[in-house]
């Protein structure tokens, strides 16, 4: 069942999948908690998902920072 875990070449794929999957306990991805933003995957770029949409131009950097800090506090 876990034979693929013995192959060291698959560890990067397994860790990426874990890091970008929402954790049910903390309601965020480990990637977001580490970097403060969602990961942008190649499929997000190919299909133009909302996850990689550009932020609203009316929102300034200070407002973004406050919202980000609040989200990080909530997830912690």
ZILINTA-V394760 format. One record per pair of residues at least 24 apart in sequence whose ideal C-beta (glycine too) atoms are under 10 Angstrom apart, sorted by sequence separation. I is the first residue (numbers start at 1). GAP is how many residues later the second one is. D is the distance in whole Angstrom. If there is no record, write none. Layout:
i: [I & I]
gap: [GAP & GAP]
d: [D & D]
This chain:
i: [16 & 36 & 37 & 36 & 36 & 36 & 32 & 36 & 33 & 32 & 33 & 32 & 33 & 28 & 32 & 33 & 28 & 28 & 29 & 27 & 28 & 26 & 27 & 28 & 26 & 26 & 23]
gap: [25 & 29 & 31 & 32 & 33 & 35 & 36 & 36 & 38 & 39 & 39 & 40 & 42 & 43 & 43 & 43 & 44 & 46 & 46 & 47 & 47 & 48 & 48 & 48 & 49 & 50 & 52]
d: [9 & 10 & 8 & 6 & 9 & 8 & 10 & 6 & 10 & 8 & 7 & 8 & 6 & 8 & 7 & 7 & 9 & 9 & 9 & 8 & 4 & 10 & 6 & 9 & 5 & 8 & 9]
